[in-house]
């Protein structure tokens, strides 16, 4: 379970870096995957704050991906 958290952290931070370097659309996919891992961690560990924070980010990244694909 600790690996999910650290891999998710790497993806989230990489996505933030890609955003700051204006590397699009990889930033959305990378950060979004990290958010999914952190949401999974929150659900598995039954941490409602983490689940809520990252869970609400999933549709936001979904919108960004949908916007890119259309």
Secondary structure, DSSP 8 states (H G I E B T S, - for coil): -HHHHHHHHHHHHHHHHHHHTT-TTHHHHHHHHHHHHHHHHHHHHT-HHHHHHHHHHHHHHHHHHHHHH-
